[in-house]
Amino acid sequence: MAISPLTISSYTLTNALGRGNNASHVALLEGRSGLRPCDLEDVGLKTWIGRVDGLEAIVLPENLSTYDCRNNRLAYLALQQDDFSESVGRAISQYGVERIGIFIGTSTSGIATTEQAYLHKNPTTGQLRADYEPEKTHNVFSSASFPRAFLGLRGPALAISTACSSSAKVFATAHRYIEAGLCDAAVVGGVDSLCMTTLYGFNSLDLISEAPCRPWDIDRQGINIGEAAGFALLEKADAAPTGPRLLGYGESSDAYHMSTPHPQGAGAVLAMQQALDRAGVTPDDIDYINLHGTATRANDLAEDKAVVQCFGNRVSCSSTKGFIGHTLGAAGITEAIISLLCLNSDLVPPNLQTENPDPELYANVTLTAEQRKLNHALTNSFGFGGNNCSLLFGRPV
């Protein structure tokens, strides 16, 4: 049964390609990657990362200084792009601060601050430094409470941490809260920043690629980790008639394995089918699919089977992780906004770095950019533990 669509009246994205939407859009058009050899602190891994320049120099406002960490600096930087904060201010004047919810996805939040706190603890007493405040940095809710405080919102607030689907699921959560009458509009988003925990953790699972990642390539070696922050303002369509639309969403759980997807993509199929059903459209209506496309052998294979089962090989697909890496808890919002940029400019971006498509994968993966009319785009986010979310967007009206 189709749901009531929501208008995405404002959105912004910051990642390794640069600050603001235009930086990502231009790089997608040019086929230019933001990945670079790992240069994070003293991480001794041979890999590539999607790093946002300049975070070390960011200074939070004095009244929010206790939130200082790499993650919240990244959020602060992103919130100042594309007039997003001004758009939220307009919404506040329309709805009031208590009627705008905020729903943010993350996987590690500000865990890098905890890493540093333990690296530099007192060697004799084990005491951590006095200014270490985990509730405003490491705590998952920090990723929601910081932008909530910065924007001056007082409506419902949630932080969602379901691995790589975290900031896709915020769209579904916001829709339910608005439909239930708990808020009139919502800021949704995601932020995840580079840290040693994820770099060494994924390396221990043999999932890190030493070269720039190549989704769907026969020689794919694994992921490159990136960092990103993105935010979107959702409103009821009758209150905000102009803008792209959230038409549908689907959520499922594989209930299969802690770190490996269902080999036939069973949960992914459920998520994509739910998104189609809630949007009231058919597979033939979809013009572009932004793949989760991590470039690991198991994930690409499972997603390929799911996509082919739902859509055949008609729909143009691509993974954009070759541009920015896998931004983990921020992957959902990142690829949602990329899908919006594609709808707005009728662009199918390339599956960057893929030179030799795996002959055992059958989805219609696009290797070079295409310009053609796009009306509907689907984006997939599939995380550890089999947490799946698919979002379906319609072009601006």
C-alpha positions, 0 to 999 in steps of 0.5 A: 500500500502506497504511503504519503510522500514527503518532500525533501526541501533541503539537503547537503553532503560533505565527503572526500570529494569536498564540501557541499553538494556541488563538490560531489556533483562535479566529481560524479560528472567528471568521474574523479575519485576522492580516495587517497592512500591512508594518511590518518594519524599513525595508522600503519595499514596499506589501504586507501581512504576517503578523508575530509580535508580540514577537520583538524582545524575546525573549531566548534562554537564556544557554547558547544565546545564540550562536543568537540570530536572529529565526528561532531566537527564533521557534522558542524562543517556539513551543517554550514553548507548549501544554506541547510541551517538557514532552511531549518531556520525557515522550518522553525519559523513555520512549525516551531522548535518542538515540532521538528524531529531529528534522526541521525545515523552513525556507526562509531560516532566519536570513538576516535576521541576515546581511542586518543583518551586511552592512548594518552592515559596516565601511565601510572594511575590509568586515569583518563584526561579530565576533559574527556567527555564520552557522553558528548563525543563517543556516545552514539546519541552525541551524533544527534544531540550535537546537530540538535543543539546547533540547530536549536531544535527541541522535537523528538530526537533519535540516533540510529546505529545499525551499521551501514544502513544507519542513515538510510533508516532515518528516512523511514523513522522520520516518515513514521514519526511525521505520520504519527503526528509526533512532529511536522517536519524532520531533519535526517542525516548521518555522520561517521568519521575515520578512526582506528577502530574501523580501519583495523577492525575491517582489516582484521576481517580481511575486508580492506583493499590495498588499492582503490576499491572496485565494486563488481570487478572480477578482481575486487579486493574489498572496501576503502573506508571513508568519512562523510556527513549529510543532512536532509529536511523532510516535510509533508508534501502539502506544506512543501510542494517543491522538491524531490520526494521520498516515495517509499522505503523498505527495511528487513533483517537477514537473520543469517550471519553477523557479518556476512549477507544472506548468500541469495540476498533474501533480506535485500529483496524484501527491502527493495520490494517493500520500497516499491510497494510503499511507493506504489510503483513497479520495477519497470518504473525505476530508472537508476539504482545506487548500489550498496556496492562495497567491493567485497566478494560476498556483498557484491554477489549477494546484492547482485542476485537480489537486484537481478531477482527484483529488476532483471538486468534492465535498470542502470546501476552503479556503486559510488564507493569508488568515489568516496569509499564506504562511509559506514554509518553515513553511507545511507545519507551519502548515497541518498543525497547522491541519488537526489543529485542524480535525479536533479541532473538526470545523471547515471554516475559511473561505477568508478575503477571497475575495469573488468566486470565479474562475469558471474554478476549480472546487474546492469552496472554502468561503467561510464557516466550517462545523461538521460531522463530519470524519474525514480531512483532506488538506493540500497544500504545493507549493513552488518548483522543483515540490517537492510534498508532501501529508499525510493526517491522521485524527481523534483516537482 
